[in-house]
Amino acid sequence: MNNILTKNSIIRLILIWLMVFLFMFFGKSIEGLYGNNILAIGIFILVLFTIIGAAFGVVKEADELAHKLGEPYGTLILTLSIVSIEVILIVAMMFGPEDNPTIGKDSIFSVMMIIMNLVLGLCILLGGLKYGEQEYNSQGTITYLSMIIMLGGISMMLPNFMEGKGNGEFTNFQAGSISGLVILLYGFFLAFQMKGYKHLYIQPAAGSMEIPFSQRNQSQNTAEEHHANISKKEILLRTLLLLAMILPIVLLSHNLATLVDYGIKELNLPPLLGGVLIAIIVFTPESMTAVKAAINNEFQRAINLCHGAFVSTVGLTVPAVLIIGLIANKTVLFGLTATETILFVITLILSMLSFSGRKTVPFVGIMHLVLFAVFVILIFIP
């Protein structure tokens, strides 16, 4: 336990939970200070850094579990933990003081632009500068991209081109049935990924394009023997720590939503910034992990983290937000704007071409970074 709960972990937990108790007992008094813009900004920064600190704690524990359990189970735990935080924050914004029907779409679209352009662009460029061309498993990467096209297209492009309620909104029947189909497809993908085709999401052996079938079974058996020796007590303790980091995010999410709504309204900022903020909070720790993986010449892990994160985001967040919207009778708009649709399509085409081979091309990373810069410019100057 001492090796698991380090001094840094203890300090992080204490500080985070102190903030939670502060808002639990003095929440109404603190909200009364929002009328003063300077105090509101200070409180916002405090809440924001507390939630980001908790998110880093979640990622740290999930990453430890990832190393213990191996691929692809470890990466799945990491991405699912992150998606749960995203859903919590989106729902908090949906039920905030201001009506925010596009917050789910804004968050997911922002995640796509950050993960698939900024983060993967940095991974390709920085990894390429250090190692030249980096190998990855092209078959697994293509299945990720196929899922992104399928899930992203159904949930965010289709609403603008179908007969529903209009304005990018699903009817109740469409929302329920499409949520079910998205969950079903994502479930089949997980089964595919975790059972017979795990080898498609593992870093190819050094100097080879893919792991030979004869060696594949041997490496999987070795991994299974290693995982059998993992302490169940350590897995349980790390899982409890992970939950202890997620719970403060749940408890502070309403305060963050209130502050974000107040700030966007008072400063006359673009509404999309709410979704961008959620994406930054949720995926900054995972993004840093992906970039480190690329720098350590583990490019397949970077792909698993980035593409896996977005597939999980669409496969789980879209149904969760749609179902919550149905239950709470909240308007949920997932249809992209014309500008977002163009950026979405360019990102998909560029990603398909970027990962059409079996090795990275460093210059391609610059193209992804430029596309992200265009996204940022269009937030403030549509």
C-alpha positions in Angstrom: 0.0 0.0 0.0 2.9 2.4 0.8 4.3 1.8 -2.7 0.8 2.5 -4.2 -0.2 5.5 -2.1 2.8 7.7 -2.5 3.4 11.0 -0.8 2.4 12.9 -3.9 -0.8 10.9 -4.2 -1.7 11.6 -0.5 -1.1 15.4 -1.0 -3.2 15.3 -4.2 -6.1 13.5 -2.5 -6.1 15.8 0.5 -6.0 19.0 -1.5 -8.7 17.9 -3.9 -11.0 16.7 -1.1 -10.4 20.0 0.8 -11.8 21.8 -2.2 -14.8 19.5 -2.3 -15.6 20.0 1.4 -15.1 23.8 0.9 -17.8 23.9 -1.8 -20.1 21.5 0.0 -20.3 23.6 3.2 -19.8 27.1 1.8 -21.1 26.7 -1.7 -23.9 29.3 -1.5 -21.6 31.9 0.1 -19.0 31.3 -2.6 -21.6 31.6 -5.4 -22.5 35.0 -4.0 -19.0 36.2 -4.9 -19.5 35.5 -8.7 -20.9 39.1 -9.1 -17.3 40.3 -8.7 -15.5 39.4 -12.0 -12.0 39.2 -10.4 -13.2 36.9 -7.6 -15.2 34.8 -10.1 -12.0 34.4 -12.2 -10.0 33.4 -9.1 -12.6 30.9 -8.0 -12.9 29.5 -11.6 -9.1 29.0 -11.7 -9.2 27.2 -8.3 -12.0 24.9 -9.4 -10.5 24.3 -12.8 -7.1 23.3 -11.4 -8.7 21.1 -8.8 -10.6 19.2 -11.5 -7.6 19.0 -13.7 -5.5 17.7 -10.7 -8.2 15.1 -10.1 -8.1 14.2 -13.8 -4.4 13.7 -13.7 -4.9 11.5 -10.6 -7.4 9.4 -12.6 -5.1 9.0 -15.5 -2.1 8.2 -13.2 -4.0 5.3 -11.6 -5.5 4.2 -14.8 -2.1 4.2 -16.5 -0.7 2.1 -13.7 -3.5 -0.4 -14.2 -2.8 -0.2 -18.0 0.9 -1.3 -17.4 -0.2 -4.0 -15.0 -2.9 -5.5 -17.2 -1.2 -4.9 -20.6 -2.7 -4.0 -24.0 -5.4 -3.6 -25.0 -7.1 -3.9 -21.6 -5.0 -1.3 -20.0 -5.6 1.4 -22.6 -9.3 0.6 -22.5 -9.4 1.2 -18.8 -7.6 4.5 -19.3 -9.9 5.7 -22.1 -13.1 4.5 -20.3 -12.0 6.4 -17.2 -11.5 9.5 -19.2 -14.9 9.2 -21.0 -16.7 8.9 -17.7 -15.2 12.3 -16.7 -16.3 13.8 -20.0 -19.9 12.6 -19.5 -20.0 14.0 -16.0 -18.8 17.5 -17.2 -21.2 17.5 -20.2 -24.2 16.6 -18.1 -23.2 19.3 -15.5 -23.2 21.9 -18.4 -26.5 20.6 -19.7 -28.1 21.2 -16.3 -26.2 24.4 -15.7 -27.9 27.8 -15.2 -27.8 28.5 -19.0 -29.5 26.4 -21.6 -26.7 24.6 -23.5 -28.2 22.1 -26.0 -25.0 21.9 -28.1 -22.5 21.2 -25.3 -22.3 17.5 -26.1 -21.5 18.1 -29.8 -19.1 21.0 -28.9 -17.2 18.8 -26.5 -17.0 15.8 -28.8 -16.0 17.9 -31.9 -13.3 19.7 -29.8 -12.0 16.3 -28.6 -11.7 15.2 -32.2 -9.8 18.3 -33.3 -7.5 18.2 -30.2 -6.8 14.5 -30.2 -6.6 13.8 -34.0 -4.8 17.0 -35.0 -3.0 18.6 -32.1 -1.9 15.5 -30.2 -1.4 13.1 -33.0 0.3 15.8 -35.0 2.7 16.3 -32.1 3.2 12.5 -31.8 4.0 12.1 -35.5 6.3 15.2 -35.6 8.2 14.7 -32.3 8.5 11.0 -32.7 9.7 11.5 -36.3 12.3 14.1 -35.3 13.7 11.6 -32.8 13.4 8.3 -34.6 12.7 9.2 -38.2 9.9 6.9 -39.4 8.0 5.0 -36.6 6.2 1.7 -37.1 2.7 1.0 -36.1 0.1 -1.7 -36.8 -1.8 -0.5 -39.8 -4.6 -3.0 -39.6 -5.6 -2.0 -36.1 -5.3 1.7 -37.0 -7.6 1.3 -40.0 -10.3 -0.3 -37.8 -10.0 2.7 -35.4 -10.4 5.2 -38.3 -13.3 3.1 -39.7 -15.1 3.3 -36.4 -14.4 7.1 -36.2 -16.0 7.6 -39.6 -19.0 5.4 -38.8 -19.7 6.7 -35.3 -18.8 10.3 -36.0 -20.8 10.4 -39.2 -23.9 8.9 -37.7 -24.0 11.0 -34.6 -22.7 14.4 -35.8 -23.1 14.6 -39.6 -26.3 12.7 -40.2 -28.6 14.9 -38.0 -28.2 17.8 -40.4 -29.3 15.8 -43.5 -32.3 13.8 -42.2 -35.9 14.4 -41.5 -36.2 14.7 -37.8 -37.0 17.6 -35.6 -34.7 19.7 -37.7 -31.8 21.9 -36.7 -29.5 19.0 -36.0 -31.9 17.4 -33.5 -32.9 13.7 -33.3 -36.5 12.7 -32.7 -37.1 10.7 -29.5 -37.3 7.5 -31.5 -34.2 8.3 -33.6 -32.3 9.3 -30.4 -33.2 6.0 -28.7 -32.6 3.7 -31.7 -29.4 5.4 -32.8 -28.1 5.3 -29.2 -28.7 1.6 -29.1 -27.0 1.0 -32.4 -24.0 3.0 -31.4 -23.6 1.1 -28.2 -24.1 -2.2 -30.0 -21.4 -1.3 -32.6 -19.0 -0.1 -29.9 -19.6 -3.3 -27.9 -18.8 -5.5 -30.9 -15.7 -3.4 -31.5 -14.5 -4.0 -27.9 -15.2 -7.7 -28.2 -13.2 -7.7 -31.5 -10.4 -5.8 -30.0 -10.1 -7.7 -26.7 -10.5 -11.3 -27.8 -9.4 -12.8 -31.2 -7.7 -9.7 -32.6 -5.6 -8.2 -29.8 -2.5 -8.5 -31.9 -3.8 -5.7 -34.2 -3.4 -3.2 -31.4 0.1 -4.2 -30.2 3.3 -2.5 -31.3 5.0 -4.4 -34.1 8.3 -6.1 -33.2 11.3 -3.9 -33.8 12.5 -4.2 -37.5 9.3 -6.0 -38.6 6.1 -4.8 -40.1 3.9 -7.2 -38.1 4.2 -10.0 -35.6 4.3 -13.5 -37.3 1.4 -15.7 -36.3 3.7 -18.3 -34.8 5.3 -15.7 -32.5 1.9 -14.0 -31.8 0.6 -16.9 -29.7 3.8 -17.3 -27.9 3.9 -13.5 -26.9 0.3 -13.7 -25.9 1.0 -16.7 -23.6 3.9 -14.9 -22.1 1.8 -11.8 -21.4 -1.0 -14.0 -19.9 1.5 -15.7 -17.5 2.8 -12.2 -16.5 -0.7 -10.9 -15.8 -1.6 -14.0 -13.8 1.1 -13.0 -11.3 -0.3 -9.5 -10.8 -1.4 -8.8 -7.2 -5.2 -8.7 -7.0 -4.8 -6.6 -3.9 -2.9 -3.9 -5.8 -5.4 -3.9 -8.6 -8.2 -3.4 -6.1 -6.4 -0.6 -4.3 -5.6 1.2 -7.5 -9.2 0.9 -8.6 -10.3 2.5 -5.3 -7.8 5.3 -5.7 -9.1 5.9 -9.2 -12.7 6.2 -7.9 -11.5 8.5 -5.1 -10.2 10.8 -7.9 -13.3 10.6 -10.1 -15.8 11.4 -7.3 -14.5 15.0 -6.6 -15.0 15.7 -10.3 -18.6 14.7 -10.0 -19.1 16.9 -6.9 -17.4 19.9 -8.4 -18.8 19.7 -11.9 -21.9 21.8 -11.1 -19.7 24.6 -9.7 -17.5 24.5 -12.9 -20.5 24.6 -15.1 -21.9 27.7 -13.3 -18.6 29.5 -13.6 -18.2 28.7 -17.2 -21.7 29.8 -18.1 -21.2 33.0 -16.2 -17.8 33.7 -17.8 -18.9 33.1 -21.4 -22.0 35.3 -20.8 -20.1 38.2 -19.1 -17.1 38.3 -21.4 -19.1 37.6 -24.5 -17.0 34.6 -25.5 -17.8 32.0 -28.2 -20.1 29.3 -26.8 -17.9 26.6 -28.3 -15.3 27.4 -25.6 -17.4 25.5 -23.1 -16.9 22.3 -25.1 -13.2 23.1 -25.7 -12.7 23.6 -22.0 -14.2 20.2 -21.3 -12.0 18.6 -23.9 -8.9 20.2 -22.4 -9.8 19.1 -18.9 -10.6 15.6 -19.9 -7.8 14.8 -22.4 -4.8 16.9 -21.3 -3.4 14.0 -19.1 -4.1 11.4 -21.7 -2.6 13.6 -24.4 0.6 14.0 -22.4 0.8 10.2 -22.0 0.3 9.7 -25.8 3.1 12.2 -26.7 5.4 10.6 -24.2 4.7 7.2 -25.8 5.6 8.5 -29.2 8.8 10.0 -27.9 9.6 6.6 -26.3 9.1 5.0 -29.7 5.8 3.3 -28.6 3.8 4.8 -31.5 1.1 2.1 -31.4 0.4 3.0 -27.8 0.0 6.7 -28.9 -2.5 5.6 -31.6 -4.4 3.4 -29.1 -4.6 6.3 -26.7 -5.7 8.9 -29.2 -7.9 7.0 -31.6 -9.2 4.8 -28.8 -10.1 7.9 -26.8 -12.1 9.4 -29.6 -13.9 6.1 -30.5 -14.8 5.7 -26.8 -15.9 9.3 -26.6 -18.4 8.9 -29.5 -19.3 5.3 -28.7 -20.2 6.1 -25.1 -20.7 9.8 -24.7 -23.2 10.2 -27.6 -25.6 7.5 -26.3 -25.2 8.7 -22.7 -26.0 12.4 -23.5 -28.9 11.4 -25.8 -30.4 9.1 -23.2 -30.0 11.6 -20.4 -31.6 14.3 -22.7 -34.5 12.0 -23.3 -35.0 11.2 -19.6 -34.7 14.8 -18.5 -36.6 16.2 -21.5 -33.6 18.3 -22.5 -32.9 19.5 -26.1 -29.7 17.9 -27.4 -28.3 19.1 -30.7 -25.5 17.0 -32.3 -25.6 18.4 -35.8 -22.3 20.1 -36.9 -22.3 23.6 -38.3 -21.2 24.0 -42.0 -17.7 25.1 -40.9 -17.4 22.2 -38.4 -18.5 19.7 -41.1 -15.7 20.8 -43.4 -13.1 20.5 -40.6 -14.6 17.1 -39.7 -14.3 15.8 -43.2 -10.8 17.2 -43.8 -9.6 15.6 -40.5 -11.0 12.2 -41.5 -9.5 12.3 -45.0 -6.1 13.5 -43.7 -6.1 10.9 -41.0 -6.9 8.1 -43.5 -4.0 9.2 -45.7 -1.7 9.8 -42.7 -2.1 6.2 -41.6 -2.5 4.5 -44.9 1.0 3.0 -44.7 2.9 1.2 -42.0 5.2 3.9 -40.9 4.8 7.5 -40.0 5.9 10.4 -42.2 7.1 13.3 -39.9 5.9 16.1 -42.3 2.4 14.8 -42.0 2.4 15.9 -38.3 2.9 19.5 -39.4 -0.3 19.2 -41.6 -2.3 18.0 -38.6 -1.0 20.9 -36.5 -1.9 23.5 -39.2 -5.4 22.1 -39.3 -5.7 22.4 -35.6 -4.5 26.0 -35.8 -7.3 26.7 -38.4 -9.8 25.2 -35.9 -8.6 27.6 -33.2 -8.8 30.6 -35.5 -12.3 29.8 -36.5 -13.5 29.6 -32.9 -12.8 33.3 -32.4 -13.2 34.5 -36.0 -15.9 32.3 -37.6 
